[in-house]
């Protein structure tokens, strides 16, 4: 399987440019091997890359810990040489903290030796997305076992192996509970479970910070592409359909057509019987329609659109009943955009009014695609009714951005008076994507790039390898990194910050809704916009801002589009484009 995937990537890239292959994240250097879990998922075993902390520095209770950094074979043996020894003792909690180098989704494998007495030894395992979380206890902290077990006790076999846990983590602490025993460890490895799929899309520029941000967004979503498309791999291991929208845009930009999207759309449709809203949230049902339209535009799968036709029309009819005579939405159910916006009722109304317009616009286009001219005309009339009511976003960037995207407010004016003011304040890792989209509509590409570098780059500066459920630039002040024990006098970011449902260590540090810059950079900097279903007509219009050059690829059903744009001395952009047969390029 691995060889076939590598071969396919190589073939695709050789068709266009060999340098794009470097964008594909390599398989872990500390990996032992890979196993096929199912037709969808791969299991890979990782050795730790460093020992971050030991409870004992005297070599009395922890002996030969460096052994655990060696790549093992997953097999216990009778030789039992060169093992790591953890010794218990009175008033001693013998513990060791391991770093696997990068956030993963999966569990832990422990291989033991022949310790005295042939009965199991009890240990406590604590997994963490940050060092702070791995060093925490459920009691007396905001750490939880919600959605996934990340803090638990198990018994280890004599001369054997055990695999446990299933969470999102980078760090693992192993603590010996049986204080009167000596534990011999041959190996402690992480089990990474992921879709081993090629990165058909790519992005490279003269700015390595942007390159890393693009790749981090792609990797964040890849980890959440499990059996279904999740929002988080530690917490929120659920199909949240509104949260899926930025993820789907990233999947289309990086991986192309992947079955996890329609599978997840089908799941949420089938468990949501009208007149209920998906996930109990009115906006999320609207995002479902918007995702269906975008999925069709990129992949041209008319049969899948027809499969959802009846539900789409029924949902639009239900939404229409929540519009009054003046065109104002009065949607029931949970009224939600994103968490930071939730106290601002005026902004939520502005966002929902805008989403209604965007949803009926998608409905009108879908009806035309399916040849339902009368329905298309009706949905068009509904849009005109909705546009009669223009709310006030109440100085909220999320609501203001959606008003721009729906055509309810002027992009230039909104950008100047709201979005560009203290540009990294008042945005979230979820709706920050729509703020970026609105700023692009205003032509402020340089301003949007500045936000991407500072806001999403700020997470990288704190040691992130995936993007977070939320982030605030204020968290950078006097902050310790998440990949180190917080030094005295520094702020423990993970334990200290977060709000709403993600207070402190409950905060997810791998959340797919935060991947927006990846698709934004592909669309606006590489300049790739889909004009006709199945990518049969594509507009290439790059906006480099302060960049000197950019190159990359974009997956389509007909093959991969490759572009390279270079800024000339006079400021003009010189472009090279290679597109598969059957795709008409508009410049």
KOLLUM-807359 format. One line per 4 residues: their letters; for each residue x, y, z of C-alpha. Coordinates in nm, 4 decimals, decimal comma. Example, Ala and Ser with C-alpha at 12.3 -4.5 7.8 and 13.67 -1.06 7.14 Angstrom:
# KOLLUM-807359
AS	1,2300 -0,4500 0,7800; 1,3670 -0,1060 0,7140 .
//
This chain:
# KOLLUM-807359
XXXX	0,0000 0,0000 0,0000; 0,2795 0,2369 0,0999; 0,4725 0,1721 -0,2201; 0,1629 0,2271 -0,4352 .
XXXX	0,0923 0,5611 -0,2677; 0,4522 0,6810 -0,3049; 0,4522 0,5724 -0,6687; 0,1294 0,7580 -0,7398 .
XXXX	0,2628 1,0766 -0,5817; 0,5848 1,0505 -0,7812; 0,3982 0,9964 -1,1071; 0,1733 1,2951 -1,0532 .
XXXX	0,4516 1,5312 -0,9594; 0,6837 1,4250 -1,2415; 0,4089 1,5266 -1,4797; 0,4444 1,8808 -1,3571 .
XXXX	0,7423 1,9699 -1,1355; 0,9576 1,7584 -0,9105; 0,9989 2,0228 -0,6429; 0,6349 1,9893 -0,5363 .
XXXX	0,7067 1,6417 -0,3975; 0,8802 1,8008 -0,0996; 0,5439 1,9366 0,0135; 0,4276 1,5846 0,0996 .
XXXX	0,5060 1,5267 0,4685; 0,7443 1,2301 0,4936; 0,6480 0,9201 0,6838; 0,7780 0,9517 1,0377 .
XXXX	1,1511 0,8932 1,0659; 1,0919 0,7276 1,4023; 0,8339 0,4857 1,2578; 0,8838 0,1114 1,2923 .
XXXX	0,6380 -0,0086 1,0305; 0,2890 0,0403 0,8938; -0,0150 -0,1832 0,9012; -0,3397 -0,1552 0,7124 .
XXXX	-0,6164 -0,1136 0,9686; -0,8911 -0,1172 0,7077; -0,9424 -0,0073 0,3505; -0,9349 0,3469 0,4881 .
XXXX	-0,6821 0,3711 0,7679; -0,3162 0,2918 0,8286; -0,1568 0,2114 1,1651; 0,2041 0,3221 1,2122 .
XXXX	0,4235 0,2629 1,5181; 0,6419 0,5512 1,6373; 0,9328 0,5544 1,8781; 0,9684 0,8594 2,1061 .
XXXX	1,2009 1,1300 1,9789; 1,3040 1,2587 2,3222; 1,2612 1,2087 2,6941; 1,1254 1,5364 2,8270 .
XXXX	1,1228 1,4641 3,1982; 1,1996 1,1951 3,4551; 1,0855 1,1881 3,8153; 1,4316 1,0634 3,9119 .
XXXX	1,7611 1,2143 3,7996; 1,9797 0,9925 4,0204; 1,9537 0,6765 3,8086; 1,8279 0,4978 4,1189 .
XXXX	1,4630 0,4578 4,0189; 1,4855 0,5053 3,6399; 1,7673 0,3217 3,4667; 1,8598 0,3183 3,0960 .
XXXX	1,5683 0,5414 2,9886; 1,7440 0,6235 2,6605; 1,6655 0,2686 2,5484; 1,3078 0,3807 2,4843 .
XXXX	1,4242 0,6175 2,2087; 1,5436 0,3270 1,9947; 1,3231 0,2035 1,7125; 1,1903 -0,1347 1,8223 .
XXXX	1,0214 -0,4278 1,6544; 0,7139 -0,4645 1,8767; 0,8161 -0,8117 1,9940; 0,8976 -0,9245 2,3466 .
XXXX	1,1928 -1,1663 2,3744; 1,3659 -1,3961 2,6212; 1,7054 -1,2280 2,5937; 1,5913 -0,9237 2,7888 .
XXXX	1,9098 -0,7249 2,7422; 1,9476 -0,3483 2,7441; 1,6004 -0,2729 2,8882; 1,4675 0,0358 3,0631 .
XXXX	1,4003 -0,0259 3,4327; 1,1445 0,1635 3,6427; 1,1725 0,0928 4,0169; 0,9075 0,1694 4,2733 .
XXXX	0,9815 0,2985 4,6213; 0,8270 0,4513 4,9313; 0,6918 0,8003 4,8615; 0,8224 0,7712 4,5019 .
XXXX	0,5961 0,8036 4,1958; 0,8406 0,6783 3,9378; 0,7434 0,8448 3,6084; 0,8795 0,9289 3,2684 .
XXXX	0,7488 1,1743 3,0053; 0,7953 1,0918 2,6353; 0,7657 1,3165 2,3298; 0,6669 1,1591 1,9963 .
XXXX	0,7581 1,4714 1,7997; 0,4247 1,5597 1,6454; 0,0531 1,5467 1,7248; -0,1025 1,2144 1,6237 .
XXXX	-0,4336 1,0288 1,6541; -0,4054 0,6870 1,8109; -0,2812 0,5084 2,1205; 0,0156 0,3545 2,3014 .
XXXX	0,2009 0,0243 2,2604; 0,4072 -0,1070 2,5519; 0,6405 -0,4083 2,5263; 0,7669 -0,5553 2,8541 .
XXXX	1,0488 -0,7795 2,9682; 1,0815 -1,0490 3,2352; 1,0289 -0,8680 3,5626; 1,0213 -1,0487 3,8949 .
XXXX	0,6991 -1,2255 3,9879; 0,4961 -1,3305 3,6861; 0,1986 -1,1119 3,7612; 0,0915 -0,7860 3,5952 .
XXXX	0,2260 -0,4496 3,7061; -0,0038 -0,1483 3,7241; 0,0851 0,1800 3,5556; -0,0937 0,5029 3,4856 .
XXXX	-0,0778 0,6475 3,1328; -0,1509 1,0131 3,0703; -0,1632 1,1384 2,7113; -0,1433 1,5069 2,6267 .
XXXX	-0,1560 1,7438 2,3335; 0,0759 1,9607 2,5415; 0,3374 1,8810 2,8029; 0,1105 2,0433 3,0595 .
XXXX	-0,1789 1,8125 2,9720; 0,0363 1,4999 2,9839; 0,1637 1,6036 3,3276; -0,1875 1,6762 3,4565 .
XXXX	-0,4394 1,4861 3,6626; -0,8129 1,4759 3,5979; -0,8700 1,5723 3,9598; -0,7911 1,9337 4,0354 .
XXXX	-0,7525 2,0397 3,6698; -0,9583 2,1019 3,3570; -0,8228 1,7857 3,1920; -1,0908 1,5324 3,0980 .
XXXX	-1,1526 1,1967 2,9378; -1,4376 1,3402 2,7293; -1,4777 1,1670 2,3901; -1,1482 0,9790 2,4325 .
XXXX	-0,9557 0,8135 2,7153; -0,6343 1,0044 2,7677; -0,5785 0,9354 3,1395; -0,6155 0,5786 3,2672 .
XXXX	-0,4629 0,2949 3,4645; -0,3787 -0,0416 3,3125; -0,1991 -0,3617 3,4054; 0,1052 -0,4564 3,1977 .
XXXX	0,1729 -0,8242 3,1234; 0,4905 -1,0068 3,2144; 0,7022 -1,0587 2,8997; 0,4393 -0,9367 2,6588 .
XXXX	0,2770 -0,6485 2,4791; -0,0329 -0,4373 2,5196; -0,1932 -0,1688 2,3016; -0,4260 0,0812 2,4685 .
XXXX	-0,5781 0,4253 2,4290; -0,7294 0,6152 2,1384; -0,6926 0,9917 2,1546; -0,5173 1,2911 2,0074 .
XXXX	-0,1765 1,3491 2,1653; 0,1933 1,4159 2,1238; 0,3196 1,3458 2,4766; 0,2756 1,0476 2,7070 .
XXXX	0,3631 1,0047 3,0733; 0,4132 0,6539 3,2136; 0,3843 0,6321 3,5938; 0,4537 0,3204 3,7974 .
XXXX	0,1659 0,2640 4,0431; 0,2887 -0,0530 4,2126; 0,5501 0,1004 4,4412; 0,6892 -0,2397 4,5465 .
XXXX	0,7631 -0,3612 4,1936; 1,0287 -0,3187 3,9254; 0,9045 -0,2749 3,5685; 1,1231 -0,3709 3,2743 .
XXXX	1,0331 -0,1888 2,9527; 1,1610 -0,2988 2,6145; 0,9596 -0,0432 2,4143; 0,7025 0,2329 2,4554 .
XXXX	0,5648 0,3468 2,1207; 0,2827 0,5588 1,9877; 0,0318 0,4076 1,7468; -0,0528 0,6621 1,4797 .
XXXX	-0,3805 0,5885 1,2959; -0,4389 0,7963 0,9845; -0,5450 0,7982 0,6207; -0,2248 0,7416 0,4269 .
XXXX	-0,3281 0,9537 0,1299; -0,1139 1,1655 -0,1030; -0,0994 1,5419 -0,0746; -0,2036 1,6141 -0,4323 .
XXXX	-0,2261 1,9845 -0,3567; 0,0803 2,1822 -0,2558; 0,1941 2,5344 -0,1760; 0,5479 2,6749 -0,1778 .
XXXX	0,6668 3,0340 -0,1721; 0,9672 3,2401 -0,0695; 0,8028 3,2714 0,2767; 0,8724 2,9569 0,4807 .
XXXX	0,6296 3,0677 0,7517; 0,3397 3,0627 0,5064; 0,4580 2,7301 0,3667; 0,4539 2,5778 0,7148 .
XXXX	0,1105 2,7234 0,7901; -0,0332 2,5739 0,4697; 0,1111 2,2335 0,5529; 0,0037 2,2458 0,9176 .
XXXX	-0,3568 2,3152 0,8143; -0,3447 2,0213 0,5744; -0,2030 1,7899 0,8418; -0,4613 1,9054 1,0975 .
XXXX	-0,7427 1,8007 0,8665; -0,5718 1,4757 0,7650; -0,5634 1,3639 1,1292; -0,9371 1,4314 1,1560 .
XXXX	-1,0141 1,2252 0,8442; -1,0780 0,9066 1,0393; -1,3756 0,6734 0,9781; -1,5741 0,9965 0,9532 .
XXXX	-1,4657 1,3585 0,9330; -1,4182 1,4727 1,2907; -1,3626 1,8201 1,4250; -1,1038 1,7184 1,6846 .
XXXX	-0,9016 1,4046 1,7538; -0,8931 1,4446 2,1325; -1,2285 1,6112 2,1933; -1,5175 1,6626 1,9500 .
XXXX	-1,4547 1,3322 1,7744; -1,7941 1,3906 1,6122; -1,9421 1,4991 1,2795; -2,0128 1,8687 1,3390 .
XXXX	-2,1370 1,9642 0,9950; -2,0826 2,3407 1,0262; -1,7280 2,2822 1,1431; -1,6821 2,0607 0,8375 .
XXXX	-1,7016 2,3518 0,5928; -1,3427 2,4805 0,6383; -1,2252 2,1185 0,6558; -1,3940 2,0326 0,3261 .
XXXX	-1,2377 2,3376 0,1614; -0,8981 2,2134 0,2810; -0,9677 1,8577 0,1621; -1,0603 1,9878 -0,1837 .
XXXX	-0,7384 2,1935 -0,1954; -0,5057 1,9187 -0,0699; -0,6537 1,5715 -0,1143; -0,9234 1,6190 -0,3765 .
XXXX	-1,2201 1,3840 -0,3787; -1,2180 1,1703 -0,0636; -1,5017 0,9437 0,0481; -1,4902 1,0738 0,4063 .
XXXX	-1,6801 1,3877 0,3005; -1,9941 1,2354 0,1412; -1,9890 0,9608 0,4044; -2,0030 1,2235 0,6794 .
XXXX	-2,2608 1,4357 0,4975; -2,4772 1,1264 0,4585; -2,4428 1,0350 0,8252; -2,5600 1,3736 0,9519 .
XXXX	-2,8438 1,3811 0,6958; -2,9685 1,0357 0,7901; -2,9705 1,1016 1,1645; -3,1363 1,4446 1,1287 .
XXXX	-3,5057 1,4073 1,0548; -3,6703 1,7295 0,9437; -3,7824 1,9625 1,0966; -3,4798 1,9122 1,3254 .
XXXX	-3,1571 2,1005 1,2587; -2,8264 1,9218 1,2114; -2,6421 1,9049 1,5444; -2,9382 2,1064 1,6781 .
XXXX	-2,7938 2,4239 1,5201; -2,9761 2,6110 1,2425; -2,6589 2,7453 1,0805; -2,5157 2,3939 1,0595 .
XXXX	-2,8022 2,2756 0,8396; -2,7262 2,5694 0,6126; -2,3565 2,4800 0,5999; -2,4618 2,1290 0,4905 .
XXXX	-2,6264 2,2727 0,1778; -2,3263 2,4993 0,1112; -2,0893 2,2024 0,1387; -2,3040 1,9985 -0,1018 .
XXXX	-2,2867 2,2759 -0,3607; -1,9087 2,3221 -0,3281; -1,8532 1,9450 -0,3394; -2,0423 1,9304 -0,6678 .
XXXX	-1,8527 2,2260 -0,8157; -1,5169 2,0636 -0,7469; -1,6012 1,7023 -0,8256; -1,8891 1,7283 -1,0725 .
XXXX	-2,0704 1,4339 -0,9129; -2,4246 1,4940 -1,0374; -2,5536 1,1636 -0,9032; -2,4520 1,2558 -0,5499 .
XXXX	-2,6242 1,5926 -0,5827; -2,9398 1,4189 -0,7059; -2,9207 1,1820 -0,4104; -2,9525 1,4813 -0,1768 .
XXXX	-3,2006 1,6733 -0,3942; -3,5155 1,5952 -0,1957; -3,3546 1,6689 0,1398; -3,2044 1,9954 0,0124 .
XXXX	-3,5406 2,1185 -0,1151; -3,7233 2,0128 0,2023; -3,4629 2,1866 0,4165; -3,4861 2,5061 0,2094 .
XXXX	-3,8639 2,5005 0,2433; -3,8259 2,4636 0,6189; -3,5762 2,7514 0,6368; -3,8067 2,9734 0,4334 .
XXXX	-4,0733 2,9451 0,7012; -3,8347 3,1272 0,9337; -3,8393 3,4530 0,7322; -4,0882 3,7245 0,8224 .
XXXX	-4,2671 3,9616 0,5831; -3,9835 4,2175 0,6058; -3,7208 3,9570 0,5108; -3,5785 3,9120 0,8601 .
XXXX	-3,4706 3,5649 0,9688; -3,6184 3,4295 1,2908; -3,4513 3,0915 1,3004; -3,5249 2,8583 1,5874 .
XXXX	-3,2921 2,6054 1,7461; -2,9471 2,6932 1,8737; -2,8381 3,0235 1,7192; -2,4647 2,9842 1,6749 .
XXXX	-2,1788 3,1050 1,4555; -1,8670 3,0405 1,6641; -1,7925 3,0442 2,0366; -1,6317 3,3905 2,0672 .
XXXX	-1,9333 3,5432 1,8890; -2,1909 3,3657 2,1060; -2,2480 3,6520 2,3584; -2,3127 3,9001 2,0727 .
XXXX	-2,6777 3,8439 1,9756; -2,6785 4,1196 1,7126; -2,3748 3,9677 1,5415; -2,5341 3,6236 1,5436 .
XXXX	-2,8434 3,7660 1,3755; -2,6267 3,9401 1,1142; -2,4445 3,6127 1,0498; -2,7603 3,4033 1,0267 .
XXXX	-2,9261 3,6566 0,7941; -2,6191 3,6364 0,5732; -2,6051 3,2575 0,5848; -2,9707 3,2420 0,4794 .
XXXX	-2,8852 3,4429 0,1676; -2,5786 3,2284 0,0952; -2,7807 2,9097 0,1439; -3,0674 3,0123 -0,0829 .
XXXX	-2,8129 3,1295 -0,3395; -2,6621 2,7772 -0,3333; -3,0165 2,6362 -0,3518; -3,0937 2,8473 -0,6579 .
XXXX	-2,7781 2,7261 -0,8295; -2,8478 2,3637 -0,7367; -3,2030 2,3895 -0,8704; -3,0717 2,5282 -1,2004 .
XXXX	-2,8155 2,2481 -1,2212; -3,0926 1,9928 -1,1679; -3,3191 2,1609 -1,4224; -3,5781 2,2769 -1,1686 .
XXXX	-3,6345 2,6243 -1,3134; -3,9453 2,7033 -1,1087; -3,7713 2,6202 -0,7833; -3,4677 2,8215 -0,8887 .
XXXX	-3,6890 3,1236 -0,9554; -3,8617 3,0800 -0,6194; -3,5325 3,0601 -0,4324; -3,4165 3,3710 -0,6189 .
XXXX	-3,7242 3,5581 -0,4965; -3,6489 3,4460 -0,1414; -3,2992 3,5912 -0,1727; -3,4427 3,9281 -0,2759 .
XXXX	-3,6761 3,9227 0,0252; -3,3877 3,8444 0,2610; -3,1788 4,1281 0,1172; -3,4419 4,3800 0,2240 .
XXXX	-3,3291 4,3399 0,5829; -2,9725 4,4586 0,6531; -2,8639 4,3906 1,0133; -2,5893 4,5584 1,2135 .
XXXX	-2,3029 4,3159 1,2966; -2,2396 4,5133 1,6158; -1,8671 4,5553 1,5546; -1,8150 4,1793 1,5261 .
XXXX	-1,5747 4,0493 1,2623; -1,7471 3,7120 1,2142; -2,0863 3,8687 1,1512; -1,9356 4,1448 0,9385 .
XXXX	-1,7433 3,8959 0,7253; -2,0548 3,6909 0,6498; -2,2395 4,0082 0,5524; -1,9665 4,0743 0,2953 .
XXXX	-1,9771 3,7172 0,1637; -2,3560 3,7328 0,1242; -2,3523 4,0723 -0,0474; -2,5351 4,2448 0,2376 .
XXXX	-2,2519 4,4889 0,2974; -1,9814 4,6532 0,0909; -1,6517 4,4667 0,1075; -1,4251 4,7715 0,0878 .
XXXX	-1,6156 4,9664 0,3501; -1,6478 4,6715 0,5891; -1,2817 4,5879 0,5550; -1,1727 4,9444 0,6206 .
XXXX	-1,4071 5,0093 0,9127; -1,4113 4,6660 1,0802; -1,2026 4,3782 0,9485; -0,8721 4,5636 0,9072 .
XXXX	-0,9019 4,7455 1,2405; -0,6739 4,5712 1,4930; -0,6776 4,2931 1,2389; -0,5745 4,0011 1,4616 .
XXXX	-0,8162 4,0896 1,7401; -1,1708 3,9576 1,7554; -1,1189 3,6638 1,5209; -1,1315 3,2923 1,5899 .
XXXX	-0,9528 2,9938 1,4412; -1,2910 2,8874 1,2921; -1,4491 3,2056 1,1578; -1,1116 3,3637 1,0917 .
XXXX	-1,1360 3,1814 0,7590; -1,4436 3,3808 0,6579; -1,2751 3,7029 0,7699; -0,9890 3,6158 0,5331 .
XXXX	-1,2403 3,5472 0,2542; -1,4114 3,8827 0,3096; -1,0786 4,0663 0,3081; -0,9956 3,8992 -0,0232 .
XXXX	-1,3252 4,0289 -0,1630; -1,2096 4,3761 -0,0570; -0,8812 4,3220 -0,2424; -0,6832 4,3372 0,0827 .
XXXX	-0,4663 4,0340 0,0184; -0,1639 4,1819 0,1929; -0,3699 4,2457 0,5044; -0,5015 3,8893 0,5005 .
XXXX	-0,1502 3,7472 0,4618; -0,0401 3,9545 0,7598; -0,3208 3,8034 0,9702; -0,2271 3,4498 0,8613 .
XXXX	0,1382 3,5024 0,9536; 0,0625 3,6548 1,2918; -0,2481 3,4664 1,4086; -0,1986 3,1126 1,2766 .
XXXX	0,1781 3,1598 1,2921; 0,1390 3,2500 1,6595; 0,0277 2,8947 1,7339; 0,3378 2,7614 1,5602 .
XXXX	0,5512 2,9958 1,7706; 0,4157 2,8219 2,0808; 0,5203 2,4794 1,9520; 0,2005 2,3714 1,7770 .
XXXX	0,2171 2,1035 1,5067; -0,1582 2,1280 1,4421; -0,4013 2,4213 1,4659; -0,6187 2,4792 1,7698 .
XXXX	-0,9871 2,5003 1,8556; -0,9343 2,8669 1,9386; -0,6506 3,1127 1,9814; -0,6072 3,4683 2,0988 .
XXXX	-0,3002 3,6793 2,0240; -0,2979 3,7925 2,3870; -0,2008 3,4384 2,4829; 0,1456 3,4984 2,3361 .
XXXX	0,2385 3,7427 2,6103; 0,4968 3,5856 2,8439; 0,3884 3,2419 2,7248; 0,5696 2,9145 2,7651 .
XXXX	0,5677 2,6700 2,4762; 0,3308 2,3721 2,4732; 0,6224 2,1370 2,3960; 0,8145 2,2185 2,7117 .
XXXX	0,7599 2,2188 3,0860; 0,6469 2,5733 3,1519; 0,9415 2,7641 3,3045; 0,8886 2,9500 3,6287 .
XXXX	0,7534 3,2961 3,5575; 0,6003 3,1950 3,2237; 0,2312 3,1336 3,1497; 0,1119 2,7768 3,0933 .
XXXX	-0,0956 2,8538 2,7823; -0,2893 2,5281 2,7607; -0,3873 2,5151 3,1281; -0,4546 2,8887 3,1631 .
XXXX	-0,6622 2,9936 2,8633; -0,9715 2,8899 2,6707; -1,3410 2,9557 2,7268; -1,6927 2,8228 2,6798 .
XXXX	-1,6700 2,4442 2,6292; -1,2903 2,4423 2,5958; -1,1608 2,5810 2,9241; -0,7966 2,5032 2,9973 .
XXXX	-0,6702 2,1535 2,9239; -1,0037 2,0507 2,7732; -0,9080 2,2810 2,4849; -0,8469 2,0810 2,1669 .
XXXX	-0,5117 2,1564 2,0043; -0,6006 1,9758 1,6813; -0,9272 2,1120 1,5426; -1,0080 2,0796 1,1739 .
XXXX	-1,2136 2,3996 1,1604; -0,8880 2,5942 1,2135; -0,7361 2,4926 0,8781; -0,8746 2,7883 0,6800 .
XXXX	-0,5422 2,9402 0,5624; -0,4619 2,6248 0,3650; -0,7519 2,6561 0,1220; -0,7334 3,0377 0,1335 .
XXXX	-0,3700 3,0365 0,0165; -0,4502 2,7887 -0,2607; -0,7479 2,9926 -0,3801; -0,6160 3,3455 -0,3521 .
XXXX	-0,2350 3,3292 -0,3650; -0,2018 3,0406 -0,6089; -0,5143 3,2033 -0,7549; -0,7220 2,8936 -0,8297 .
XXXX	-1,1004 2,9389 -0,8443; -1,3416 2,6773 -0,9799; -1,5854 2,8203 -1,2366; -1,7600 2,5109 -1,3725 .
XXXX	-1,8564 2,1750 -1,2191; -1,5822 1,9147 -1,2093; -1,3193 2,1896 -1,2489; -1,3741 2,1939 -1,6248 .
XXXX	-1,3248 2,5696 -1,6212; -1,0803 2,7213 -1,3734; -0,9804 3,0829 -1,3224; -0,6147 3,1481 -1,2377 .
XXXX	-0,5736 3,4917 -1,0774; -0,2825 3,5077 -0,8298; -0,2442 3,7714 -0,5588; 0,1082 3,7588 -0,4220 .
XXXX	0,0963 4,0544 -0,1843; 0,4557 4,0951 -0,0652; 0,5642 3,7523 -0,1910; 0,8302 3,7275 -0,4622 .
XXXX	0,7134 3,3945 -0,6005; 0,4755 3,1099 -0,5320; 0,4162 2,7711 -0,6876; 0,1914 2,4805 -0,6142 .
XXXX	-0,0645 2,2277 -0,7267; -0,4406 2,1825 -0,6998; -0,6242 1,8495 -0,7405; -0,9135 1,8119 -0,9836 .
XXXX	-1,1078 1,5089 -1,1134; -0,9098 1,5409 -1,4379; -0,5674 1,5592 -1,2758; -0,3466 1,8086 -1,0966 .
XXXX	-0,3142 2,1731 -1,2002; 0,0356 2,3162 -1,1516; 0,1130 2,6874 -1,1359; 0,4125 2,9086 -1,0688 .
XXXX	0,3867 3,2848 -1,0328; 0,6842 3,5196 -1,0146; 0,6749 3,8920 -0,9444; 0,8712 4,0901 -1,2002 .
XXXX	1,0720 4,4058 -1,1369; 0,7838 4,6231 -1,2593; 0,5389 4,4491 -1,0238; 0,3676 4,2430 -1,2927 .
XXXX	0,3147 3,8714 -1,2319; 0,4606 3,6201 -1,4756; 0,2756 3,2890 -1,4593; 0,3438 2,9376 -1,5773 .
XXXX	0,0479 2,7011 -1,5806; 0,0135 2,3326 -1,6607; -0,3352 2,1878 -1,6590; -0,4690 1,8438 -1,7540 .
XXXX	-0,6566 1,7952 -2,0775; -1,0218 1,8876 -2,0455; -0,9690 2,1883 -1,8165; -1,0152 2,5347 -1,9645 .
XXX	-0,7971 2,7934 -1,7923; -0,9181 3,1532 -1,7676; -0,6638 3,4256 -1,6794 .
//
